[in-house]
Structure formats: structure tokens, C-alpha cells
Amino acid sequence: MPSKRRQEGITLIGLILIGTLVVFVAIVAIRVVPAYIEYFTIVKNVNAVVKGGETKGATVADIRKAFDRRAQIDDITVVTGKDLDIGKEGGDVVIGFSYAKKAPLFGNVSVCIDFEGSTKAGAAP
């Protein structure tokens, strides 16, 4: 008498649910990842202004112009030189920024992400 083997695997409904979940995660990633790439580009440019020596003896207006030049090259439009918070801390120039980015997902559903960064030592990028 042949032994009955129990079938193992995923059902069609399970496959559809997993596929739907994977598609949803992919849509969110496709819409949100560019916002994070833009944020890290802004952080890179702000740090480059400070580390590039463009703040030595420069006025606040000079620092804003230096950032605007770098932002124009990298096509940054979310943050401009006017949006930067520039100050001194312990003799070092500290540049900070914050902004919100709205990323549409589908239909009338969007996700809003608040970004903030600083050149202060120990600040998270």
C-alpha cells in the first residue's frame, strides 16, 4: 500500500498575499529612497563646506553662497543657503538644517519624512 505523503508548500492565496506585500514594500522603497539619497547629498555638501576651509574667516553670507554653489552642482533644491542655521560652537563653525519631504506613494496616499542634520561633532548624519 503506497504511503500518503503530506504535501508541503505555499498555497495560491499565500503566494498572492506574499506577492502583494513584496510589491507594496517595493513601491514604498522606490518612492522613499530618493529622499534619503537627497538627504545624504545635503549632509555631504554641508560637511564639505566646513571641511573644505570655506568657513575660515568667512561671513554667514559667504558660507550660504558656498553651500549654494555646491547645491547647484548636485541639483539640491530642497535646502538653500537661506535655510541653513549657521553658528559657532567652541570656535568651530556649525551648520545645521532641517526640512520635511513629502513622497507620494499611490493615489492620495503620501508619506512625510522630517530630516535634520548638522556638522556638529557627534550629530547623526
Backbone torsions as a table, in degrees:
resi	resn	phi	psi	omega
1	MET	NA	125.7	-178.7
2	PRO	-68.8	139.5	179.1
3	SER	-79.6	142.6	179.2
4	LYS	-85.3	124.1	175.6
5	ARG	-93.8	139.1	177.1
6	ARG	-80.9	129.6	179.6
7	GLN	-74.4	141.5	177.1
8	GLU	-124.9	149.2	178.4
9	GLY	145.3	-168.1	-176.2
10	ILE	-107.1	143.9	179.0
11	THR	-83.2	168.5	179.2
12	LEU	-62.5	-40.9	178.9
13	ILE	-64.3	-42.2	176.9
14	GLY	-62.3	-40.9	178.2
15	LEU	-63.0	-42.1	178.9
16	ILE	-65.0	-42.4	179.3
17	LEU	-64.2	-44.1	178.7
18	ILE	-65.6	-40.7	177.7
19	GLY	-62.7	-41.4	177.6
20	THR	-62.8	-43.3	178.6
21	LEU	-63.1	-43.1	179.2
22	VAL	-63.9	-41.7	178.7
23	VAL	-64.7	-42.7	178.6
24	PHE	-61.3	-46.1	178.8
25	VAL	-63.1	-38.7	178.5
26	ALA	-65.3	-41.1	178.3
27	ILE	-62.6	-45.5	178.8
28	VAL	-61.6	-44.3	-179.4
29	ALA	-64.0	-42.2	-179.1
30	ILE	-63.7	-34.3	-178.8
31	ARG	-84.4	-30.9	-173.4
32	VAL	-93.3	-33.9	-176.6
33	VAL	-57.3	-41.7	177.6
34	PRO	-59.9	-33.1	177.7
35	ALA	-64.9	-39.8	178.4
36	TYR	-71.2	-36.4	176.3
37	ILE	-62.2	-42.7	178.1
38	GLU	-62.6	-42.0	178.6
39	TYR	-60.5	-47.1	-179.4
40	PHE	-67.5	-28.1	174.5
41	THR	-68.3	-40.3	177.5
42	ILE	-64.2	-45.3	178.4
43	VAL	-59.1	-43.6	179.4
44	LYS	-60.1	-43.8	-178.4
45	ASN	-69.9	-39.2	177.9
46	VAL	-64.4	-44.2	177.8
47	ASN	-65.1	-35.3	179.1
48	ALA	-66.7	-35.6	177.5
49	VAL	-63.4	-42.9	-178.6
50	VAL	-72.2	-46.3	-176.2
51	LYS	-78.7	-18.9	-178.5
52	GLY	-79.6	0.4	178.5
53	GLY	80.9	9.0	-179.1
54	GLU	-77.2	-5.9	179.9
55	THR	-100.1	-7.9	-179.0
56	LYS	-67.5	111.5	178.1
57	GLY	68.5	13.7	-177.9
58	ALA	-91.7	151.1	174.3
59	THR	-83.0	171.1	177.8
60	VAL	-60.7	-40.6	179.6
61	ALA	-63.2	-37.4	178.3
62	ASP	-65.9	-39.6	179.4
63	ILE	-66.2	-41.3	177.9
64	ARG	-62.6	-42.6	178.6
65	LYS	-64.8	-39.1	178.7
66	ALA	-62.6	-41.3	177.5
67	PHE	-66.1	-43.1	-179.3
68	ASP	-59.7	-37.9	177.5
69	ARG	-63.4	-44.8	179.3
70	ARG	-67.9	-38.1	-179.9
71	ALA	-66.3	-34.5	178.7
72	GLN	-65.7	-37.8	179.7
73	ILE	-66.1	-42.4	-178.2
74	ASP	-90.5	6.0	177.7
75	ASP	58.2	48.5	176.7
76	ILE	-93.3	120.1	179.9
77	THR	-118.0	-12.2	-177.0
78	VAL	-72.4	-38.9	-178.9
79	VAL	-121.3	131.8	174.9
80	THR	-115.5	175.4	178.8
81	GLY	-58.2	-32.4	179.7
82	LYS	-67.5	-23.3	-176.8
83	ASP	-85.6	-7.3	-176.8
84	LEU	-79.1	141.1	171.9
85	ASP	-98.6	111.6	-174.4
86	ILE	-113.7	129.7	178.4
87	GLY	-153.9	-179.1	177.3
88	LYS	-119.1	142.4	177.9
89	GLU	-141.8	112.4	-179.8
90	GLY	63.9	32.8	179.9
91	GLY	84.9	-6.7	179.1
92	ASP	-104.2	144.2	176.1
93	VAL	-77.5	131.6	178.5
94	VAL	-118.1	125.4	178.5
95	ILE	-114.4	127.5	178.6
96	GLY	-125.8	160.9	178.3
97	PHE	-155.4	157.1	173.0
98	SER	-154.1	146.0	179.4
99	TYR	-162.4	163.6	177.3
100	ALA	-114.7	140.1	179.5
101	LYS	-122.7	127.2	178.2
102	LYS	-102.6	122.7	-179.3
103	ALA	-115.0	114.3	178.6
104	PRO	-70.7	135.5	179.2
105	LEU	-95.8	-64.3	177.8
106	PHE	-162.6	145.2	-179.5
107	GLY	57.7	-128.1	178.6
108	ASN	-101.9	22.3	179.2
109	VAL	-101.5	124.9	179.2
110	SER	-132.8	163.3	174.0
111	VAL	-122.1	135.7	179.9
112	CYS	-110.6	125.5	-177.4
113	ILE	-117.2	127.8	177.3
114	ASP	-96.4	123.2	179.2
115	PHE	-112.6	146.1	169.6
116	GLU	-153.2	147.6	-177.7
117	GLY	-152.8	166.2	-178.5
118	SER	-157.9	156.9	175.9
119	THR	-91.1	2.9	179.9
120	LYS	-61.0	138.8	178.6
121	ALA	-59.5	130.7	179.0
122	GLY	90.3	-6.1	178.5
123	ALA	-77.0	142.3	-180.0
124	ALA	-72.2	139.1	178.7
125	PRO	-71.9	NA	NA
